[in-house]
Amino acid sequence: MIKRTLSFGNPAYLSMENNQLVISKKNDELKKSVPIEDIGILILEHPQITITHVLIARLLENNVAIITSNEKYMPVGLMLNLNGHTLQRRYFENQITAKEPLKKQLWQHTIRCKIKNQANLLKGQGKGYNYLYELSAKVKSGDSQNLEAIAASYYWKSLFMEWGKFSRDADGTSPNHLLNYGYTILRAIVARSLVGSGLLPTLGIFHRNQYNAYCLADDIMEPYRPYVDDIVYRLCIEYGSELDLTTQIKVKLLEIATIDTVIGGTRSPLFNAIQRSTASLARSFESGVCELIYPEI
C-alpha cells in the first residue's frame, strides 16, 4: 500500500478523532479527516499550524515521518518512531556488529547503482552517458577511488547544460533549492522505511558525521536521488530554471513517493521500492552477505 504524503502550507489546527487526522481551518466550519493508517509523511510548513500531542503520538506509533519547516518554508526537522519493528533489538545488533568488508561491499553496490541511474537519466535526456557507465563498472569495494565524486562532476555539468554552467550546491542558485526540497522528502521516506525495517537511521555504512542523525538514510537514498533530479529537470523544461518554490512546484516534488520504478524485475511505486531496499539491507546485516537491492531508472 502506498502511504499518503500530506503537506500543510496554510494555518490549520490538526487533531485526532476516531484514529483519524482531523483538519480544522479558520473561517471554515467544514472539518476534513484522513485515516492515520493511510499517512506516510506529514509536512508542517506554516508557522501558524497547531498540532495536538495525542495526534503526534498516534502518528509516530503508526510510523509516520513528521517534517517541520522554518520561516522560509524549508524543511528543518524530522520526527520518527522509536520502536518501528518487533525484532528491533536483534536487527540493531546485526547492524552494529556488521563487519567492515560487508559495509564496503554495500557501499560499492550503492555507488554503482547511483552512477548507473545517473547514466540512465542522462541517456533518457539524449545526453552523453557512456562515461558514467564506464565509471560504474570500475567502482571498487568501499568506492576507494571516490568515483562517486568524479561521476557527480560529469553528471551535474551535463544534467542542466541547457541553462549554462550548473554547480550542485545546497546554498547555490536555482534550481538547487528545488533539489534540496526534493531530497529532504526523499530522505524522510528512507528514514521512515529504515525504522520500519528495524534499523538505526543514525548508524551509516559510509556516512559517519557525528552531527548527522540520519547517516544511514543518507547512504541508502543515494541511488534514489536521480529520481528527484528527473522531476526537477522536467520542471525546468516546463517552467524555466529560475523557479520559486511555490505550492504548485512543491506539489510536483511531493509526487516523488508515487513515481513508477522497476526493482528486482518488478514494477512498483518509489515509496514501496524504498521499503524493499531497506528490508534487503536488514537481510544483508543478518546474513553477512550483500543482498541490497535498488531500482533502476
Phi and psi in degrees as a GROMACS rama.xvg file:
@    title "Ramachandran Plot"
@    xaxis  label "Phi"
@    yaxis  label "Psi"
@TYPE xy
-81.9128  122.01  ILE-2
-78.7686  149.977  LYS-3
-84.1941  147.793  ARG-4
-106.892  118.624  THR-5
-109.475  131.405  LEU-6
-125.95  131.862  SER-7
-116.761  110.023  PHE-8
-106.68  5.88167  GLY-9
-129.95  162.204  ASN-10
-54.8936  137.832  PRO-11
-161.377  157.252  ALA-12
-115.237  118.375  TYR-13
-110.006  124.576  LEU-14
-139.033  -177.551  SER-15
-125.591  139.842  MET-16
-152.976  125.566  GLU-17
54.2433  43.0359  ASN-18
59.2588  30.1707  ASN-19
-120.344  141.638  GLN-20
-78.6599  119.35  LEU-21
-103.995  128.183  VAL-22
-109.456  119.147  ILE-23
-118.757  130.646  SER-24
-121.021  149.8  LYS-25
-59.6727  137.811  LYS-26
62.3824  21.3813  ASN-27
-131.25  103.821  ASP-28
-72.1187  -21.8901  GLU-29
-83.3449  116.468  LEU-30
-88.5141  146.531  LYS-31
-115.178  154.119  LYS-32
-140.889  152.763  SER-33
-136.636  130.275  VAL-34
-58.4228  129.371  PRO-35
-61.4599  -33.4429  ILE-36
-65.9361  -14.9361  GLU-37
-90.4396  -6.73336  ASP-38
-97.4809  136.484  ILE-39
-112.044  -41.742  GLY-40
-131.308  134.519  ILE-41
-123.283  121.773  LEU-42
-112.565  121.896  ILE-43
-106.957  105.217  LEU-44
-102.437  -35.9796  GLU-45
-85.7599  139.448  HIS-46
-66.7263  -16.5564  PRO-47
-101.997  35.1783  GLN-48
-97.825  130.308  ILE-49
-112.912  132.462  THR-50
-132.044  133.828  ILE-51
-76.8977  152.669  THR-52
-65.4682  -38.5584  HIS-53
-63.3184  -33.9673  VAL-54
-69.1441  -43.7096  LEU-55
-57.0265  -47.1754  ILE-56
-60.467  -43.6776  ALA-57
-69.1539  -38.0136  ARG-58
-60.4498  -46.429  LEU-59
-66.8552  -36.7112  LEU-60
-60.0637  -29.9024  GLU-61
-95.3258  17.7064  ASN-62
59.3648  38.0766  ASN-63
-87.1667  131.869  VAL-64
-86.9592  125.682  ALA-65
-107.248  120.343  ILE-66
-107.96  131.672  ILE-67
-112.834  149.755  THR-68
-116.817  162.78  SER-69
-92.8563  -169.524  ASN-70
-67.5592  -15.2342  GLU-71
-95.3429  8.5643  LYS-72
65.8179  26.6206  TYR-73
-105.642  136.231  MET-74
-58.9287  133.366  PRO-75
-131.303  -14.4829  VAL-76
-139.104  154.096  GLY-77
-142.299  127.832  LEU-78
-112.659  134.371  MET-79
-132.307  158.882  LEU-80
-65.6996  137.387  ASN-81
-84.8006  -13.8494  LEU-82
-136.509  75.8054  ASN-83
-93.1017  -2.96912  GLY-84
-150.198  143.444  HIS-85
-67.7078  -27.0449  THR-86
-107.289  33.4143  LEU-87
-58.3483  -45.1701  GLN-88
-60.8904  -42.6423  ARG-89
-63.2564  -43.5171  ARG-90
-69.4604  -35.13  TYR-91
-58.8412  -46.1919  PHE-92
-62.368  -42.3512  GLU-93
-59.6004  -43.2284  ASN-94
-67.7233  -45.3214  GLN-95
-66.6576  -35.5486  ILE-96
-93.8553  5.793  THR-97
-58.0382  136.21  ALA-98
-75.1559  152.975  LYS-99
-60.8814  -40.4141  GLU-100
-58.7591  -38.1147  PRO-101
-64.9947  -44.6299  LEU-102
-59.5113  -40.7082  LYS-103
-66.8232  -36.8543  LYS-104
-66.722  -41.0766  GLN-105
-62.6462  -40.9126  LEU-106
-70.9938  -38.5988  TRP-107
-57.9444  -47.8283  GLN-108
-63.9781  -40.7269  HIS-109
-61.3264  -46.2909  THR-110
-70.6036  -37.2503  ILE-111
-57.9428  -45.9482  ARG-112
-67.3808  -37.6728  CYS-113
-62.5032  -49.1022  LYS-114
-64.8985  -37.6711  ILE-115
-62.3249  -41.478  LYS-116
-67.6403  -35.5633  ASN-117
-63.2849  -42.5098  GLN-118
-63.5712  -43.7777  ALA-119
-63.7458  -36.2498  ASN-120
-66.0642  -45.372  LEU-121
-63.3413  -38.9142  LEU-122
-60.7569  -42.3872  LYS-123
-65.2553  -23.8552  GLY-124
-92.1198  1.44954  GLN-125
75.0579  27.6715  GLY-126
-111.831  165.375  LYS-127
-60.5927  130.49  GLY-128
-137.116  -15.6248  TYR-129
-59.0003  -36.0187  ASN-130
-59.5641  -39.0706  TYR-131
-69.5888  -37.2399  LEU-132
-60.6978  -41.7348  TYR-133
-63.0234  -42.3779  GLU-134
-64.3161  -42.0295  LEU-135
-60.3785  -34.6773  SER-136
-73.2814  -17.5066  ALA-137
-97.835  -3.0799  LYS-138
-64.4453  124.965  VAL-139
-97.4754  175.065  LYS-140
-54.1123  127.281  SER-141
72.8378  6.43263  GLY-142
48.2857  54.0495  ASP-143
-61.5857  -22.6693  SER-144
-94.7535  3.33245  GLN-145
53.3515  46.2286  ASN-146
-68.2093  -20.1411  LEU-147
-57.5162  -45.9643  GLU-148
-67.9011  -39.8649  ALA-149
-64.0605  -42.5684  ILE-150
-63.8349  -40.784  ALA-151
-61.5396  -40.6629  ALA-152
-59.4505  -45.7115  SER-153
-67.8633  -43.6497  TYR-154
-60.9243  -49.354  TYR-155
-69.2609  -30.9835  TRP-156
-66.3729  -31.7356  LYS-157
-86.5996  -35.2043  SER-158
-61.2929  -51.1931  LEU-159
-108.736  34.2248  PHE-160
-63.2616  -22.3982  MET-161
-63.141  -23.3544  GLU-162
-111.088  24.7852  TRP-163
89.7493  -166.113  GLY-164
-70.1424  125.316  LYS-165
-118.02  138.992  PHE-166
-124.99  127.777  SER-167
-76.4545  113.35  ARG-168
-150.404  123.883  ASP-169
-55.616  -30.0607  ALA-170
-103.389  12.3212  ASP-171
-83.3128  -172.866  GLY-172
-76.1456  170.498  THR-173
-57.4647  141.321  SER-174
-97.986  29.9032  PRO-175
-56.0824  -38.5878  ASN-176
-67.4503  -28.8935  HIS-177
-70.3214  -41.602  LEU-178
-62.3735  -42.2317  LEU-179
-56.9226  -46.8578  ASN-180
-64.6994  -46.4426  TYR-181
-63.0864  -40.8747  GLY-182
-66.0807  -34.2004  TYR-183
-64.0317  -42.199  THR-184
-64.6449  -44.3971  ILE-185
-60.1921  -43.6955  LEU-186
-60.9572  -40.7704  ARG-187
-64.591  -41.2081  ALA-188
-63.0075  -43.3651  ILE-189
-65.5536  -45.9776  VAL-190
-60.3457  -43.1667  ALA-191
-59.9347  -43.4075  ARG-192
-70.2761  -34.2288  SER-193
-61.6927  -44.9324  LEU-194
-60.9737  -42.9796  VAL-195
-64.2402  -23.5129  GLY-196
-92.7928  6.35269  SER-197
81.5896  21.1891  GLY-198
-110.742  159.677  LEU-199
-89.9354  113.531  LEU-200
-63.7958  -19.5922  PRO-201
-76.3949  -35.7098  THR-202
-90.2501  101.454  LEU-203
-85.2926  168.28  GLY-204
-93.6957  -21.7353  ILE-205
-131.432  -54.9928  PHE-206
-64.5469  132.368  HIS-207
-136.413  16.214  ARG-208
-58.9305  121.909  ASN-209
-66.256  -15.8224  GLN-210
-97.9486  3.30789  TYR-211
-105.109  116.841  ASN-212
-82.1781  -4.02578  ALA-213
-131.994  45.8225  TYR-214
-60.0594  -43.2446  CYS-215
-68.6564  -36.8101  LEU-216
-61.5612  -40.683  ALA-217
-66.191  -31.9334  ASP-218
-65.3925  -55.4501  ASP-219
-72.7519  -22.4857  ILE-220
-78.3173  -11.9259  MET-221
-53.9823  -51.4087  GLU-222
-68.9698  -12.4356  PRO-223
-90.0936  -15.1596  TYR-224
-56.0728  -40.5154  ARG-225
-59.4382  -22.3704  PRO-226
-66.919  -38.9252  TYR-227
-66.9549  -44.0357  VAL-228
-56.3602  -40.027  ASP-229
-64.1054  -42.7886  ASP-230
-61.7882  -46.34  ILE-231
-64.2166  -41.1662  VAL-232
-60.3138  -44.3757  TYR-233
-66.4034  -34.8081  ARG-234
-64.8204  -39.4486  LEU-235
-66.9078  -38.0421  CYS-236
-62.6668  -40.254  ILE-237
-78.4263  -39.4793  GLU-238
-118.58  -6.74008  TYR-239
96.869  160.317  GLY-240
-80.1691  -20.3607  SER-241
-89.3564  77.0589  GLU-242
-105.943  140.784  LEU-243
-88.2739  152.912  ASP-244
-83.7452  71.5158  LEU-245
-80.581  170.27  THR-246
-57.8392  -40.7402  THR-247
-61.0436  -42.6765  GLN-248
-69.2803  -40.1342  ILE-249
-61.6714  -40.1323  LYS-250
-59.2903  -40.9782  VAL-251
-63.3035  -41.9207  LYS-252
-69.6018  -30.6225  LEU-253
-70.8329  -12.1304  LEU-254
-73.1358  -4.19455  GLU-255
-52.8258  -37.8576  ILE-256
-64.3017  -26.1558  ALA-257
-104.365  4.51624  THR-258
-58.7512  139.158  ILE-259
-75.7749  130.293  ASP-260
-129.847  165.118  THR-261
-121.392  118.203  VAL-262
-135.913  126.595  ILE-263
59.5826  32.0971  GLY-264
79.1297  4.45295  GLY-265
-119.072  137.963  THR-266
-86.0497  130.265  ARG-267
-157.082  157.7  SER-268
-63.2022  151.704  PRO-269
-56.0775  -38.4942  LEU-270
-55.3903  -44.7735  PHE-271
-74.5443  -33.1779  ASN-272
-62.5037  -40.8498  ALA-273
-62.6241  -38.6562  ILE-274
-61.4069  -38.3994  GLN-275
-68.1712  -36.8852  ARG-276
-65.0174  -47.406  SER-277
-68.7754  -35.0778  THR-278
-65.1792  -38.5238  ALA-279
-69.8324  -30.0716  SER-280
-67.3059  -42.7728  LEU-281
-60.3635  -39.506  ALA-282
-65.0578  -36.7439  ARG-283
-63.6967  -43.8511  SER-284
-63.9414  -34.2517  PHE-285
-75.161  -41.0669  GLU-286
-86.6627  -22.1554  SER-287
80.3117  9.87465  GLY-288
-124.149  141.772  VAL-289
-68.8241  106.663  CYS-290
-115.11  15.0205  GLU-291
-66.1021  131.523  LEU-292
-122.157  145.359  ILE-293
-134.567  159.381  TYR-294
-79.5478  166.062  PRO-295
-124.785  126.18  GLU-296
